[in-house]
Amino acid sequence: MIPILPLIVLIPFISIIPILALGEKHAHNAGIATAFITFAFSLFAVYLFRAGINLSFNAAYIASLNLGFSLQLTPFTLILMVMNAIVFLAAAIVSGYFIREKQRMYGTIFAIAEGSAFAVFLSANLFFLYVFWEITEIMVFFIIFIYGGYERRYASFKFIIYSLVSSLLLLVGIMFLYSSLHTFSISSIILNSSSISAGTQVAVLILLLAAFMVKMPIFPLHSWLPDAHTEAPTTGSMILAGVLLKFGGYGLLLLFLMIPLASHYSVYIATIFIVSTIYSAFVSMRQTNLKRAIAYTSITDMGIVAIGISAFNAFGINGALYGMLSHGIAISLLFLIAGTLDELYGTLEISKIKGVVRRFPHIAYLFIFGVVAAVGIPLTSGFIGDILIFIGAVKSIGIASLTAIIGILVIGVMFFWLVERVFMSSDETVPYRQLGRSVTYCSAFLMVSTILLGIFPSLLLL
């Protein structure tokens, strides 16, 4: 049997060779080819997994610690693997339009980030999950620092400082778990979690909860996100919102699986997420920068995902996973359109962009579709995630969990206000650059993905 999981992880790293060898002119095409190959292998892995084939892989690394480079595909990581493949392929398609300098360097950073992100979701042990978590964060830092906007240095260093604090908390939590069970294996920790002492469980719960709240992010540990998105290049925003925030969501799910005590405090933990959801939704309405407004909606959406995980039942967990998938696709589309408007009009200030539908009608309609997907209208993947999350939340946490719907309603109002003001205004702002065809291709790919997964959730939900 072909070791398909190692191939999915290693192909992006191997692609660095042709990216560097082919030169600036072809680095972009090499990145697209790599992302498409990993996307195809990911779909093939889904097919094999659904056919009942064990795809687990383990290669010896440190024998004395019983530690190997181990990868596994589970019903949880399957959804996140597909999400990762979709977002990175979309970002690769449009990278040539948004990144016009140092393309070989960008292609190398992009490939390392792609392979590392796959490794985070597929790692069967916490050791390699942590290693590749760190590598992905560093690559995103370089994308913002090198290719970002005018305030990129401030935004990138703020991002990396928050990330390092989160990673330190994660590392200490992992060390507590290893000291209790003498294993890094995620499945072994889950199976033997009942033997972890109550004191250690409390310590790990506090450490990992704080780490993942920073990464998702959750109020009040969120302030790095709007700055990072505002200054990041468009493809950086797509990766950051579409993939990196899901590290926190996936970590939160592992926390509830590994620490039995977490479910005892689910009501209190969910309350934090409900407050974050509503707070960020209202703050999004006060933004004057299009990217910052979209960034705050990510905090709301990830808060809803966290509520589903806190419910810790089949509905909530499946809803949270599907919510992460749908958010990754929809938010990538919204940031793609926002970045395109920045390229066309030279600004992201909401008050300075008007009447987009007159010059670029399909861009306006694609943004409206992204809004529809983001708020979870039926026949989009967002609807499946939201309905499962709130069913699970009501069953475990109670009817009070439905107050988080206020966040969705406020975001809907904010988005449709943006549509009216930016896209449908009777005034018109004159663009100074032509629209690239790659933006249309990428948007179509993301739109088809969210409709297909919205109509046929059984493709991924097992």
Secondary structure by P-SEA (a helix, b strand, c coil): ccaaaaaaacccccaaaaaaaaccccaaaaaaaaaaaaaaaaaaaaaaaaaccccbbbbbccccccccccccccccaaaaaaaaaaaaaaaaaacccccccaaaaaaaaaaaaaaaaaaaaacccaaaaaaaaaaaaaaaaaaaacccccaaaaaaaaaaaaaaaaaaaaaaaaaaaaaacccccaaaaaaacccccaaaaaaaaaaaaaaaaaaaccccccaaaaaaaaaccaaaaaaacccaaaaaaaaaaaaaaaccccccaaaaaaaaaaaaaaaaaaaaaacccaaaaaaaaaaaaaaaaaaaaaaccaaaaaaaaaaaaaaaaaaaaaaaaaaaaaaaccccccccccccccccaaaaaaaaaaaaaaacccccaaaaaaaaaaaaaaacccccccccaaaaaaaaaaaaaaaaccccccbbbbbcbbbbaaaaaaaaaaaaaaaaaaaccccccc
